[in-house]
């Protein structure tokens, strides 16, 4: 996957996580997520990958707790 696709995939995951967090009333975490997504350097693949991994982990935690 190239850098642009990785960045867009991370942003899409962030949208999913934001929706899950809003359902659970985690407003502070939503703001922190937004700041992290806006603040990440889209040209820094390591930073994008690290944030994407964090986001995927939180999505997994939240979806597991809803089942």
N, C-alpha and C positions, 0 to 999 in steps of 0.2 A: 504494500500500500504506500502510495507516495505521501509527501508531507501535507499537501492540500487536502487529500482525502482523509488523512488521519485527523487533521484539525477539524474538518467538518463533521466527522464521526463523533469526535469529542463534544462538539457543540450540540449535536443531536442528543447525545446521552445526557448532557447537562439539562436540556429541556425536559427529558423524561424524569430526571431526578428532581427538578424543580416542581413538577406536577405532583410527584409522590410526597415531597416535603410539604407542599401546600395543603395536601389532604391531611397531613399529620400535625398541622399548625406549627411547623418549625420555621417561623419567620426569620429568625437570626441566621439559621443555617442557609436559608435561601439567599439572603443578602451576602453571606460569605461566599457561597457558590458563585453568585453573579460577579462579585469582585474578582474571584480567582479566574473565572472564564474571561472576563474583560481584560484582566491584567496579564494573562499568559502571552508570551511572545510566540506568535504563530509560526515564526521561523526557527524556534528552538524545539526541535523534535523531541528531545529528552523531556523538556518541561511539558509539552503537549501530551506525551505518552504517560508521564507520571500523573498528570491531572486526570487523564482519561481512565487510568487504572483506579484512581481514588473514586471517581464517579461511578464506575462499574461496580466497585465494591459496595458503595452506599446503596445503589439500586438493588443489588442482591440482598443486602440486609433488610431493606424496606419491603421488598416483595416477599421475602421469606416470612416476615413478621405479619403480613396481611393474609397469609394462607392458613 
